Amino acid sequence: QITLKESGPTLVKPTQTLTLTCTLSGVSVSTSGVAVAWIRQPPGRALEWLALISWDDDDRYSPNLRRRLTITKDTSKNQVVLTMTNMDPADTGTYYCAHRNYYASGSPLRTYDYWGQGTPVTVSS
Amino acid sequence: DIVMTQTSLSSPVILGQPASISCRSSESLVHSDGGTHLSWFQQRPGQPPRLLLYRISNRFSGVPDRFSGSGAGTEFTLKISRVEAEDVGVYYCMQGTQFPHTFGQGTKLEIK
């Protein structure tokens, strides 16, 4: 059974750097085909894809946020970490990590099959 | 970025009646691997998104067969054959063909 759990601060001040951790169970972040993405959701609004890192360290970012984001993985802890610099109140929302396995079905799978419960982040002074 | 646009449901849906949600992409979602990577997610109140369908019409594990998907290229539809109370929530389409992956704005399903 694959599970993901997000952790990090619930409150950050404007201009600070946010660091979020996604801990996976039931699957290794270094398994061929596995990728983990971060997706956020402002209160009452739609989902926004932020970044993704694959088993082979290939990483992708939202162009709009590229300068502020860094995604890394720690295979020894089976974790994926997202850092976002220069936080602003507009970054307030729930942050989710989500799993993808490119080889999960007979054909390439380019979607997210398992999600964490999300972690709320408020940006306020 | 590929823009995903969803339709709104015009009114609450009566229990047991069908519902249909449309999603349009600003570009074709056909990937060079031959697949069309359009997914549908359900988000119940207070819950994370849940994968319903991938590659247009493939139901994910545990998803009831009253959920189905269709479409091609840039036009896609999610259909619920008989709406149940547990289907209340917001439905999102997502394209996984091109980075950045993008979601529609969501369509809220309410029950009458």
gemmi code that builds the backbone of each chain (N, CA, C; Angstrom):
import gemmi

chains = {
    "A": [
        ("GLN", (0.846, -1.191, 0.000), (0.000, 0.000, 0.000), (0.883, 1.244, 0.000)),
        ("ILE", (0.663, 2.101, -0.943), (1.454, 3.316, -1.076), (0.772, 4.441, -0.304)),
        ("THR", (1.541, 5.085, 0.571), (1.032, 6.262, 1.271), (2.071, 7.373, 1.213)),
        ("LEU", (1.577, 8.599, 1.264), (2.428, 9.784, 1.288), (1.960, 10.671, 2.424)),
        ("LYS", (2.912, 11.299, 3.074), (2.561, 12.183, 4.184), (3.408, 13.441, 4.103)),
        ("GLU", (2.725, 14.582, 4.054), (3.400, 15.868, 4.011), (3.646, 16.383, 5.429)),
        ("SER", (4.726, 17.105, 5.585), (5.006, 17.743, 6.863), (5.739, 19.055, 6.606)),
        ("GLY", (5.575, 19.963, 7.564), (6.210, 21.264, 7.441), (5.503, 22.278, 8.315)),
        ("PRO", (5.976, 23.515, 8.295), (5.356, 24.545, 9.138), (3.975, 24.915, 8.634)),
        ("THR", (3.097, 25.255, 9.559), (1.752, 25.687, 9.162), (1.684, 27.192, 8.971)),
        ("LEU", (2.653, 27.902, 9.548), (2.669, 29.360, 9.462), (4.068, 29.838, 9.116)),
        ("VAL", (4.167, 30.638, 8.090), (5.436, 31.277, 7.733), (5.186, 32.763, 7.510)),
        ("LYS", (6.234, 33.531, 7.703), (6.120, 34.983, 7.513), (6.467, 35.349, 6.069)),
        ("PRO", (5.922, 36.442, 5.589), (6.302, 36.909, 4.250), (7.812, 37.068, 4.136)),
        ("THR", (8.324, 36.729, 2.982), (9.742, 36.735, 2.590), (10.512, 35.523, 3.104)),
        ("GLN", (9.935, 34.770, 4.030), (10.644, 33.582, 4.516), (10.647, 32.471, 3.468)),
        ("THR", (11.468, 31.458, 3.735), (11.534, 30.269, 2.891), (10.755, 29.132, 3.536)),
        ("LEU", (9.921, 28.496, 2.722), (9.124, 27.349, 3.164), (9.832, 26.063, 2.765)),
        ("THR", (9.900, 25.135, 3.713), (10.436, 23.807, 3.407), (9.401, 22.760, 3.787)),
        ("LEU", (8.979, 21.983, 2.808), (7.996, 20.923, 3.011), (8.628, 19.571, 2.695)),
        ("THR", (8.235, 18.575, 3.476), (8.764, 17.233, 3.281), (7.634, 16.260, 2.997)),
        ("CYS", (7.843, 15.394, 2.044), (6.898, 14.333, 1.710), (7.583, 13.001, 1.991)),
        ("THR", (7.005, 12.233, 2.904), (7.571, 10.937, 3.268), (6.716, 9.839, 2.653)),
        ("LEU", (7.343, 8.959, 1.914), (6.628, 7.890, 1.225), (6.785, 6.569, 1.960)),
        ("SER", (5.730, 5.770, 1.907), (5.758, 4.407, 2.425), (5.173, 3.494, 1.363)),
        ("GLY", (5.682, 2.275, 1.304), (5.160, 1.299, 0.364), (5.763, 1.374, -1.018)),
        ("VAL", (6.637, 2.345, -1.232), (7.319, 2.506, -2.519), (8.592, 3.299, -2.269)),
        ("SER", (9.615, 3.002, -3.052), (10.866, 3.733, -2.919), (10.948, 4.841, -3.966)),
        ("VAL", (11.443, 6.003, -3.545), (11.593, 7.115, -4.484), (12.663, 6.829, -5.536)),
        ("SER", (13.444, 5.778, -5.329), (14.488, 5.452, -6.292), (14.087, 4.309, -7.223)),
        ("THR", (12.871, 3.805, -7.074), (12.387, 2.749, -7.964), (12.162, 3.309, -9.359)),
        ("SER", (12.632, 2.579, -10.354), (12.493, 3.016, -11.733), (11.037, 3.324, -12.073)),
        ("GLY", (10.816, 4.505, -12.617), (9.475, 4.918, -13.016), (8.750, 5.787, -12.000)),
        ("VAL", (9.230, 5.814, -10.766), (8.530, 6.567, -9.719), (8.877, 8.056, -9.798)),
        ("ALA", (7.876, 8.878, -9.606), (8.062, 10.321, -9.512), (7.134, 10.850, -8.430)),
        ("VAL", (7.510, 11.969, -7.846), (6.686, 12.635, -6.837), (6.563, 14.092, -7.222)),
        ("ALA", (5.333, 14.582, -7.162), (5.053, 15.977, -7.489), (4.508, 16.700, -6.268)),
        ("TRP", (4.650, 18.028, -6.302), (3.987, 18.884, -5.322), (2.927, 19.684, -6.064)),
        ("ILE", (1.770, 19.728, -5.450), (0.609, 20.401, -6.020), (-0.038, 21.183, -4.889)),
        ("ARG", (-0.451, 22.406, -5.147), (-1.044, 23.185, -4.071), (-2.450, 23.647, -4.444)),
        ("GLN", (-3.160, 24.099, -3.394), (-4.545, 24.520, -3.585), (-4.852, 25.679, -2.654)),
        ("PRO", (-4.957, 26.889, -3.176), (-5.383, 28.020, -2.338), (-6.787, 27.768, -1.811)),
        ("PRO", (-7.149, 28.371, -0.708), (-8.479, 28.127, -0.132), (-9.596, 28.387, -1.136)),
        ("GLY", (-10.451, 27.392, -1.346), (-11.596, 27.538, -2.222), (-11.273, 27.622, -3.702)),
        ("ARG", (-10.050, 27.319, -4.052), (-9.644, 27.462, -5.451), (-9.137, 26.160, -6.043)),
        ("ALA", (-8.679, 26.226, -7.280), (-8.302, 25.023, -8.017), (-6.886, 24.559, -7.669)),
        ("LEU", (-6.575, 23.384, -8.145), (-5.262, 22.785, -7.947), (-4.233, 23.419, -8.876)),
        ("GLU", (-3.029, 23.572, -8.352), (-1.933, 24.143, -9.133), (-0.699, 23.264, -8.990)),
        ("TRP", (-0.214, 22.760, -10.105), (0.969, 21.915, -10.121), (2.213, 22.771, -9.937)),
        ("LEU", (3.142, 22.316, -9.083), (4.323, 23.114, -8.770), (5.617, 22.515, -9.327)),
        ("ALA", (5.857, 21.257, -9.017), (7.149, 20.673, -9.370), (7.063, 19.153, -9.275)),
        ("LEU", (8.035, 18.488, -9.914), (8.091, 17.030, -9.902), (9.544, 16.583, -9.950)),
        ("ILE", (9.844, 15.487, -9.247), (11.164, 14.877, -9.340), (10.987, 13.391, -9.598)),
        ("SER", (11.779, 12.871, -10.496), (11.685, 11.463, -10.876), (12.779, 10.628, -10.216)),
        ("TRP", (12.620, 9.319, -10.347), (13.568, 8.380, -9.741), (15.021, 8.625, -10.187)),
        ("ASP", (15.149, 9.158, -11.401), (16.486, 9.367, -11.954), (16.961, 10.808, -11.758)),
        ("ASP", (16.296, 11.534, -10.842), (16.625, 12.915, -10.476), (16.241, 13.951, -11.525)),
        ("ASP", (15.574, 13.509, -12.581), (15.031, 14.501, -13.513), (14.003, 15.342, -12.763)),
        ("ASP", (14.111, 16.661, -12.873), (13.152, 17.521, -12.173), (12.513, 18.496, -13.139)),
        ("ARG", (11.270, 18.821, -12.836), (10.501, 19.750, -13.657), (9.810, 20.749, -12.737)),
        ("TYR", (9.609, 21.970, -13.267), (9.026, 23.031, -12.455), (7.972, 23.803, -13.210)),
        ("SER", (7.070, 24.395, -12.462), (6.159, 25.360, -13.047), (6.979, 26.577, -13.478)),
        ("PRO", (6.874, 26.977, -14.737), (7.660, 28.133, -15.187), (7.377, 29.395, -14.383)),
        ("ASN", (6.130, 29.539, -13.944), (5.752, 30.735, -13.189), (6.472, 30.841, -11.847)),
        ("LEU", (6.851, 29.691, -11.281), (7.436, 29.672, -9.947), (8.867, 29.150, -9.939)),
        ("ARG", (9.407, 28.920, -11.102), (10.700, 28.256, -11.222), (11.789, 28.908, -10.368)),
        ("ARG", (11.816, 30.216, -10.346), (12.898, 30.908, -9.637), (12.811, 30.706, -8.128)),
        ("ARG", (11.647, 30.331, -7.635), (11.446, 30.236, -6.196), (11.457, 28.797, -5.671)),
        ("LEU", (11.416, 27.832, -6.560), (11.236, 26.437, -6.134), (12.494, 25.602, -6.313)),
        ("THR", (12.672, 24.674, -5.370), (13.680, 23.631, -5.522), (13.078, 22.338, -4.997)),
        ("ILE", (13.158, 21.271, -5.798), (12.667, 19.965, -5.374), (13.841, 19.001, -5.358)),
        ("THR", (13.936, 18.256, -4.272), (15.026, 17.289, -4.129), (14.469, 16.017, -3.510)),
        ("LYS", (15.265, 14.956, -3.572), (14.858, 13.741, -2.885), (15.997, 13.182, -2.060)),
        ("ASP", (15.616, 12.542, -0.969), (16.569, 11.907, -0.065), (16.226, 10.421, -0.060)),
        ("THR", (16.996, 9.641, -0.805), (16.659, 8.226, -0.940), (16.850, 7.472, 0.374)),
        ("SER", (17.773, 7.927, 1.212), (18.013, 7.228, 2.481), (16.820, 7.347, 3.415)),
        ("LYS", (16.086, 8.456, 3.304), (14.904, 8.668, 4.150), (13.612, 8.417, 3.372)),
        ("ASN", (13.718, 8.144, 2.099), (12.552, 7.961, 1.231), (11.637, 9.179, 1.263)),
        ("GLN", (12.231, 10.328, 1.089), (11.515, 11.594, 1.181), (11.784, 12.467, -0.052)),
        ("VAL", (10.824, 13.338, -0.298), (10.970, 14.378, -1.313), (10.736, 15.718, -0.619)),
        ("VAL", (11.616, 16.659, -0.870), (11.567, 17.951, -0.190), (11.352, 19.066, -1.212)),
        ("LEU", (10.456, 19.964, -0.867), (10.210, 21.146, -1.686), (10.561, 22.378, -0.882)),
        ("THR", (11.362, 23.258, -1.454), (11.601, 24.552, -0.829), (11.058, 25.642, -1.740)),
        ("MET", (10.429, 26.623, -1.114), (9.871, 27.759, -1.840), (10.347, 29.015, -1.131)),
        ("THR", (11.059, 29.855, -1.857), (11.627, 31.058, -1.269), (10.659, 32.228, -1.364)),
        ("ASN", (10.979, 33.269, -0.609), (10.262, 34.538, -0.699), (8.741, 34.364, -0.624)),
        ("MET", (8.296, 33.716, 0.422), (6.872, 33.424, 0.571), (6.047, 34.701, 0.675)),
        ("ASP", (4.834, 34.615, 0.131), (3.908, 35.743, 0.058), (2.537, 35.262, 0.526)),
        ("PRO", (1.692, 36.150, 1.045), (0.342, 35.700, 1.439), (-0.412, 34.985, 0.328)),
        ("ALA", (-0.119, 35.292, -0.925), (-0.768, 34.604, -2.044), (-0.377, 33.127, -2.134)),
        ("ASP", (0.646, 32.726, -1.408), (1.079, 31.315, -1.373), (0.341, 30.506, -0.314)),
        ("THR", (-0.559, 31.138, 0.385), (-1.357, 30.432, 1.391), (-2.223, 29.358, 0.736)),
        ("GLY", (-2.251, 28.190, 1.343), (-3.080, 27.118, 0.813), (-2.679, 25.772, 1.378)),
        ("THR", (-3.264, 24.742, 0.814), (-2.905, 23.378, 1.188), (-1.943, 22.826, 0.142)),
        ("TYR", (-0.865, 22.241, 0.636), (0.167, 21.706, -0.249), (0.124, 20.176, -0.189)),
        ("TYR", (-0.005, 19.584, -1.368), (-0.076, 18.122, -1.486), (1.162, 17.576, -2.192)),
        ("CYS", (1.586, 16.397, -1.763), (2.523, 15.648, -2.600), (1.757, 14.470, -3.194)),
        ("ALA", (2.169, 14.069, -4.383), (1.440, 13.034, -5.117), (2.434, 12.134, -5.844)),
        ("HIS", (2.078, 10.862, -5.947), (2.944, 9.826, -6.524), (2.537, 9.520, -7.954)),
        ("ARG", (3.528, 9.235, -8.739), (3.280, 8.766, -10.089), (4.254, 7.637, -10.387)),
        ("ASN", (3.775, 6.593, -11.034), (4.669, 5.551, -11.506), (4.465, 5.379, -12.996)),
        ("TYR", (5.426, 5.804, -13.737), (5.361, 5.775, -15.195), (5.048, 4.389, -15.729)),
        ("TYR", (5.495, 3.360, -15.003), (5.344, 1.987, -15.494), (4.220, 1.230, -14.808)),
        ("ALA", (3.317, 1.953, -14.116), (2.306, 1.281, -13.295), (1.296, 0.490, -14.109)),
        ("SER", (1.040, 0.911, -15.335), (0.081, 0.177, -16.156), (0.785, -0.292, -17.427)),
        ("GLY", (0.056, -0.942, -18.297), (0.683, -1.469, -19.499), (1.253, -0.413, -20.417)),
        ("SER", (0.705, 0.789, -20.321), (1.175, 1.913, -21.127), (1.675, 3.005, -20.188)),
        ("PRO", (2.467, 3.950, -20.684), (2.981, 5.011, -19.797), (1.876, 5.698, -19.019)),
        ("LEU", (2.110, 5.864, -17.725), (1.127, 6.494, -16.851), (1.636, 7.868, -16.466)),
        ("ARG", (0.946, 8.888, -16.927), (1.366, 10.261, -16.653), (0.279, 10.973, -15.863)),
        ("THR", (0.004, 10.414, -14.689), (-0.937, 11.039, -13.780), (-0.568, 10.633, -12.365)),
        ("TYR", (-1.344, 11.093, -11.406), (-1.009, 10.924, -10.000), (-2.025, 10.011, -9.336)),
        ("ASP", (-1.552, 8.847, -8.915), (-2.477, 7.834, -8.411), (-2.619, 7.826, -6.896)),
        ("TYR", (-1.623, 8.316, -6.184), (-1.707, 8.372, -4.725), (-1.293, 9.765, -4.251)),
        ("TRP", (-2.088, 10.287, -3.324), (-1.867, 11.626, -2.817), (-1.759, 11.581, -1.291)),
        ("GLY", (-1.002, 12.522, -0.761), (-1.025, 12.712, 0.675), (-2.283, 13.464, 1.088)),
        ("GLN", (-2.486, 13.590, 2.385), (-3.652, 14.304, 2.912), (-3.524, 15.813, 2.775)),
        ("GLY", (-2.305, 16.268, 2.516), (-2.076, 17.694, 2.373), (-1.659, 18.327, 3.687)),
        ("THR", (-0.914, 19.408, 3.563), (-0.513, 20.162, 4.741), (-0.850, 21.627, 4.509)),
        ("PRO", (-1.534, 22.256, 5.465), (-1.922, 23.659, 5.285), (-0.766, 24.596, 5.595)),
        ("VAL", (-0.640, 25.609, 4.773), (0.391, 26.625, 4.971), (-0.266, 28.002, 4.906)),
        ("THR", (-0.053, 28.783, 5.935), (-0.537, 30.167, 5.957), (0.658, 31.100, 5.961)),
        ("VAL", (0.605, 32.093, 5.089), (1.676, 33.086, 5.036), (1.120, 34.391, 5.590)),
        ("SER", (1.633, 34.771, 6.730), (1.132, 35.966, 7.394), (2.182, 36.483, 8.370)),
        ("SER", (2.206, 37.789, 8.523), (3.136, 38.383, 9.483), (2.519, 38.422, 10.881)),
    ],
    "B": [
        ("ASP", (1.931, 27.109, -21.458), (1.222, 26.097, -20.673), (-0.077, 25.723, -21.368)),
        ("ILE", (-0.475, 24.478, -21.219), (-1.766, 24.041, -21.753), (-2.851, 24.468, -20.771)),
        ("VAL", (-3.849, 25.168, -21.280), (-4.962, 25.641, -20.449), (-6.098, 24.627, -20.512)),
        ("MET", (-6.585, 24.241, -19.343), (-7.693, 23.290, -19.236), (-8.940, 24.047, -18.798)),
        ("THR", (-10.015, 23.919, -19.543), (-11.250, 24.647, -19.255), (-12.387, 23.663, -19.058)),
        ("GLN", (-13.035, 23.750, -17.916), (-14.148, 22.847, -17.593), (-15.481, 23.592, -17.631)),
        ("THR", (-16.540, 22.853, -17.923), (-17.873, 23.425, -17.873), (-18.411, 23.321, -16.448)),
        ("SER", (-19.372, 24.175, -16.179), (-20.067, 24.107, -14.897), (-21.327, 23.284, -15.061)),
        ("LEU", (-21.733, 22.611, -14.004), (-23.026, 21.946, -14.023), (-24.095, 23.013, -13.817)),
        ("SER", (-25.112, 23.008, -14.644), (-26.091, 24.096, -14.624), (-26.934, 24.106, -13.362)),
        ("SER", (-27.114, 22.966, -12.741), (-27.960, 22.936, -11.559), (-27.627, 21.696, -10.751)),
        ("PRO", (-28.099, 21.624, -9.511), (-27.880, 20.384, -8.764), (-28.465, 19.177, -9.500)),
        ("VAL", (-27.825, 18.057, -9.310), (-28.235, 16.828, -9.987), (-29.124, 16.000, -9.067)),
        ("ILE", (-30.161, 15.445, -9.633), (-31.076, 14.598, -8.855), (-30.430, 13.237, -8.637)),
        ("LEU", (-30.551, 12.729, -7.432), (-30.017, 11.410, -7.124), (-30.528, 10.378, -8.120)),
        ("GLY", (-29.617, 9.559, -8.608), (-29.990, 8.510, -9.538), (-29.994, 8.940, -10.991)),
        ("GLN", (-29.870, 10.233, -11.225), (-29.821, 10.761, -12.590), (-28.380, 10.859, -13.080)),
        ("PRO", (-28.181, 10.945, -14.380), (-26.813, 11.060, -14.898), (-26.278, 12.484, -14.786)),
        ("ALA", (-24.977, 12.593, -14.832), (-24.301, 13.893, -14.852), (-23.128, 13.806, -15.815)),
        ("SER", (-22.846, 14.934, -16.419), (-21.781, 14.977, -17.407), (-20.981, 16.259, -17.236)),
        ("ILE", (-19.665, 16.141, -17.240), (-18.778, 17.292, -17.098), (-17.813, 17.298, -18.273)),
        ("SER", (-17.660, 18.451, -18.886), (-16.775, 18.567, -20.049), (-15.499, 19.307, -19.697)),
        ("CYS", (-14.475, 18.963, -20.434), (-13.156, 19.564, -20.232), (-12.534, 19.760, -21.603)),
        ("ARG", (-11.980, 20.943, -21.804), (-11.354, 21.256, -23.080), (-9.916, 21.705, -22.827)),
        ("SER", (-9.015, 21.240, -23.663), (-7.620, 21.664, -23.551), (-7.281, 22.624, -24.684)),
        ("SER", (-6.337, 23.520, -24.428), (-5.969, 24.527, -25.430), (-5.089, 23.952, -26.537)),
        ("GLU", (-4.548, 22.742, -26.297), (-3.756, 22.047, -27.309), (-4.095, 20.570, -27.252)),
        ("SER", (-3.763, 19.878, -28.301), (-3.982, 18.440, -28.308), (-3.178, 17.783, -27.175)),
        ("LEU", (-3.801, 16.801, -26.534), (-3.136, 16.091, -25.435), (-2.519, 14.766, -25.885)),
        ("VAL", (-2.413, 14.576, -27.187), (-1.769, 13.364, -27.686), (-0.263, 13.484, -27.478)),
        ("HIS", (0.305, 12.535, -26.772), (1.734, 12.530, -26.467), (2.489, 11.744, -27.533)),
        ("SER", (3.778, 11.972, -27.605), (4.611, 11.237, -28.559), (4.667, 9.743, -28.231)),
        ("ASP", (4.283, 9.378, -26.979), (4.255, 7.948, -26.635), (2.980, 7.278, -27.125)),
        ("GLY", (2.098, 8.068, -27.774), (0.871, 7.540, -28.351), (-0.343, 7.674, -27.444)),
        ("GLY", (-0.113, 7.970, -26.204), (-1.214, 8.106, -25.261), (-1.751, 9.531, -25.187)),
        ("THR", (-2.983, 9.645, -24.748), (-3.601, 10.949, -24.478), (-3.780, 11.022, -22.964)),
        ("HIS", (-2.983, 11.871, -22.344), (-2.869, 11.824, -20.878), (-3.787, 12.827, -20.200)),
        ("LEU", (-5.069, 12.509, -20.291), (-6.110, 13.288, -19.649), (-6.666, 12.460, -18.498)),
        ("SER", (-6.643, 13.040, -17.306), (-7.118, 12.356, -16.104), (-8.259, 13.147, -15.485)),
        ("TRP", (-9.046, 12.439, -14.707), (-10.114, 13.061, -13.921), (-9.909, 12.722, -12.450)),
        ("PHE", (-10.100, 13.746, -11.608), (-9.990, 13.585, -10.166), (-11.290, 14.030, -9.504)),
        ("GLN", (-11.594, 13.397, -8.404), (-12.707, 13.793, -7.546), (-12.134, 14.320, -6.230)),
        ("GLN", (-12.622, 15.449, -5.781), (-12.198, 15.953, -4.478), (-13.436, 16.171, -3.617)),
        ("ARG", (-13.622, 15.292, -2.667), (-14.714, 15.451, -1.709), (-14.336, 16.532, -0.712)),
        ("PRO", (-15.328, 17.135, -0.074), (-15.037, 18.216, 0.890), (-14.050, 17.779, 1.961)),
        ("GLY", (-12.999, 18.570, 2.114), (-12.007, 18.303, 3.148), (-11.054, 17.161, 2.864)),
        ("GLN", (-11.098, 16.651, 1.647), (-10.256, 15.511, 1.278), (-9.278, 15.879, 0.172)),
        ("PRO", (-8.188, 15.093, 0.030), (-7.312, 15.310, -1.121), (-7.981, 14.798, -2.387)),
        ("PRO", (-7.473, 15.212, -3.528), (-8.001, 14.670, -4.786), (-7.805, 13.162, -4.853)),
        ("ARG", (-8.722, 12.537, -5.567), (-8.697, 11.086, -5.764), (-8.746, 10.819, -7.255)),
        ("LEU", (-7.830, 10.004, -7.741), (-7.809, 9.677, -9.162), (-8.993, 8.791, -9.520)),
        ("LEU", (-9.768, 9.222, -10.516), (-10.886, 8.425, -11.017), (-10.531, 7.716, -12.327)),
        ("LEU", (-10.073, 8.501, -13.289), (-9.824, 7.997, -14.638), (-8.483, 8.514, -15.142)),
        ("TYR", (-7.786, 7.689, -15.911), (-6.542, 8.124, -16.551), (-6.543, 7.715, -18.012)),
        ("ARG", (-5.732, 8.394, -18.778), (-5.717, 8.185, -20.241), (-7.150, 8.150, -20.771)),
        ("ILE", (-7.872, 9.191, -20.442), (-9.240, 9.487, -20.900), (-10.311, 8.601, -20.247)),
        ("SER", (-10.119, 7.294, -20.292), (-11.251, 6.427, -19.980), (-10.920, 5.221, -19.096)),
        ("ASN", (-9.689, 5.130, -18.615), (-9.307, 3.972, -17.789), (-9.613, 4.252, -16.314)),
        ("ARG", (-10.474, 3.416, -15.746), (-10.822, 3.609, -14.339), (-9.682, 3.147, -13.437)),
        ("PHE", (-9.367, 3.956, -12.447), (-8.352, 3.571, -11.475), (-8.941, 2.528, -10.528)),
        ("SER", (-8.073, 1.845, -9.831), (-8.480, 0.785, -8.913), (-9.526, 1.282, -7.916)),
        ("GLY", (-10.624, 0.519, -7.805), (-11.651, 0.826, -6.816), (-12.692, 1.839, -7.261)),
        ("VAL", (-12.549, 2.393, -8.436), (-13.508, 3.398, -8.915), (-14.746, 2.693, -9.484)),
        ("PRO", (-15.930, 3.073, -9.024), (-17.156, 2.410, -9.501), (-17.344, 2.566, -11.006)),
        ("ASP", (-17.995, 1.581, -11.594), (-18.145, 1.615, -13.055), (-19.211, 2.597, -13.524)),
        ("ARG", (-19.850, 3.309, -12.592), (-20.774, 4.364, -13.021), (-20.003, 5.603, -13.521)),
        ("PHE", (-18.698, 5.630, -13.264), (-17.849, 6.695, -13.787), (-17.233, 6.235, -15.110)),
        ("SER", (-17.356, 7.073, -16.122), (-16.745, 6.742, -17.408), (-16.210, 8.009, -18.060)),
        ("GLY", (-15.264, 7.824, -18.953), (-14.674, 8.962, -19.626), (-14.607, 8.728, -21.120)),
        ("SER", (-14.667, 9.825, -21.853), (-14.580, 9.742, -23.315), (-13.927, 10.998, -23.844)),
        ("GLY", (-13.673, 10.975, -25.141), (-13.104, 12.149, -25.782), (-11.835, 11.823, -26.533)),
        ("ALA", (-11.283, 12.851, -27.153), (-10.055, 12.715, -27.922), (-9.509, 14.104, -28.225)),
        ("GLY", (-8.210, 14.167, -28.463), (-7.603, 15.423, -28.891), (-7.659, 16.522, -27.856)),
        ("THR", (-8.695, 17.354, -27.940), (-8.826, 18.487, -27.024), (-10.164, 18.533, -26.285)),
        ("GLU", (-11.052, 17.600, -26.550), (-12.381, 17.613, -25.935), (-12.626, 16.316, -25.184)),
        ("PHE", (-12.998, 16.449, -23.915), (-13.143, 15.268, -23.058), (-14.373, 15.410, -22.176)),
        ("THR", (-14.912, 14.269, -21.774), (-16.117, 14.261, -20.953), (-16.030, 13.199, -19.870)),
        ("LEU", (-16.440, 13.577, -18.686), (-16.617, 12.642, -17.572), (-18.116, 12.440, -17.401)),
        ("LYS", (-18.534, 11.196, -17.346), (-19.955, 10.905, -17.152), (-20.149, 10.049, -15.906)),
        ("ILE", (-21.167, 10.393, -15.155), (-21.604, 9.575, -14.031), (-22.990, 9.053, -14.412)),
        ("SER", (-23.120, 7.774, -14.520), (-24.364, 7.212, -15.066), (-25.558, 7.417, -14.132)),
        ("ARG", (-25.316, 7.257, -12.834), (-26.382, 7.450, -11.837), (-25.728, 8.056, -10.603)),
        ("VAL", (-25.998, 9.323, -10.396), (-25.339, 10.045, -9.311), (-25.785, 9.519, -7.949)),
        ("GLU", (-24.818, 9.332, -7.070), (-25.103, 8.918, -5.702), (-24.668, 10.033, -4.743)),
        ("ALA", (-25.152, 9.967, -3.529), (-24.871, 11.018, -2.549), (-23.371, 11.190, -2.314)),
        ("GLU", (-22.633, 10.105, -2.358), (-21.194, 10.157, -2.104), (-20.410, 10.814, -3.238)),
        ("ASP", (-21.077, 11.143, -4.327), (-20.388, 11.759, -5.476), (-20.269, 13.275, -5.320)),
        ("VAL", (-20.834, 13.817, -4.264), (-20.734, 15.257, -4.018), (-19.266, 15.665, -3.877)),
        ("GLY", (-18.908, 16.749, -4.545), (-17.540, 17.224, -4.476), (-17.206, 18.047, -5.708)),
        ("VAL", (-15.922, 18.268, -5.884), (-15.443, 19.017, -7.046), (-14.639, 18.070, -7.925)),
        ("TYR", (-14.869, 18.151, -9.207), (-14.196, 17.285, -10.183), (-13.228, 18.118, -11.013)),
        ("TYR", (-12.018, 17.590, -11.156), (-10.976, 18.274, -11.918), (-10.475, 17.392, -13.050)),
        ("CYS", (-10.283, 17.994, -14.204), (-9.515, 17.310, -15.241), (-8.078, 17.809, -15.149)),
        ("MET", (-7.151, 16.984, -15.600), (-5.735, 17.330, -15.568), (-5.056, 16.759, -16.797)),
        ("GLN", (-4.160, 17.539, -17.378), (-3.377, 17.007, -18.487), (-1.965, 16.682, -17.996)),
        ("GLY", (-1.514, 15.482, -18.346), (-0.165, 15.044, -17.980), (0.717, 14.863, -19.202)),
        ("THR", (0.292, 15.416, -20.308), (1.036, 15.254, -21.556), (2.258, 16.137, -21.612)),
        ("GLN", (2.137, 17.338, -21.104), (3.211, 18.320, -21.243), (3.452, 18.991, -19.894)),
        ("PHE", (4.724, 19.241, -19.558), (5.019, 20.025, -18.365), (4.905, 21.511, -18.677)),
        ("PRO", (4.373, 22.313, -17.739), (3.834, 21.897, -16.439), (2.483, 21.217, -16.579)),
        ("HIS", (2.242, 20.220, -15.784), (0.923, 19.611, -15.751), (-0.071, 20.672, -15.286)),
        ("THR", (-1.256, 20.646, -15.862), (-2.236, 21.676, -15.548), (-3.607, 21.068, -15.300)),
        ("PHE", (-4.360, 21.748, -14.432), (-5.687, 21.309, -14.028), (-6.742, 22.276, -14.548)),
        ("GLY", (-7.938, 21.773, -14.734), (-9.062, 22.642, -14.961), (-9.431, 23.368, -13.676)),
        ("GLN", (-10.361, 24.287, -13.791), (-10.733, 25.111, -12.636), (-11.663, 24.394, -11.677)),
        ("GLY", (-12.107, 23.194, -12.062), (-12.975, 22.410, -11.188), (-14.447, 22.602, -11.505)),
        ("THR", (-15.213, 21.550, -11.330), (-16.659, 21.586, -11.510), (-17.303, 20.983, -10.268)),
        ("LYS", (-18.158, 21.768, -9.645), (-18.783, 21.338, -8.404), (-20.044, 20.538, -8.689)),
        ("LEU", (-20.131, 19.370, -8.086), (-21.321, 18.532, -8.210), (-22.115, 18.613, -6.919)),
        ("GLU", (-23.338, 19.095, -7.042), (-24.251, 19.160, -5.901), (-25.443, 18.259, -6.179)),
        ("ILE", (-25.999, 17.747, -5.118), (-27.128, 16.828, -5.233), (-28.417, 17.546, -4.845)),
        ("LYS", (-29.454, 17.302, -5.626), (-30.759, 17.886, -5.309), (-31.611, 16.857, -4.590)),
    ],
}
model = gemmi.Model(1)
for chain_id, residues in chains.items():
    chain = gemmi.Chain(chain_id)
    for i, (resn, *xyz) in enumerate(residues, 1):
        res = gemmi.Residue()
        res.name, res.seqid = resn, gemmi.SeqId(i, " ")
        for name, pos in zip(("N", "CA", "C"), xyz):
            atom = gemmi.Atom()
            atom.name, atom.element = name, gemmi.Element(name[0])
            atom.pos, atom.b_iso = gemmi.Position(*pos), 0.0
            res.add_atom(atom)
        chain.add_residue(res)
    model.add_chain(chain)
structure = gemmi.Structure()
structure.add_model(model)
structure.setup_entities()
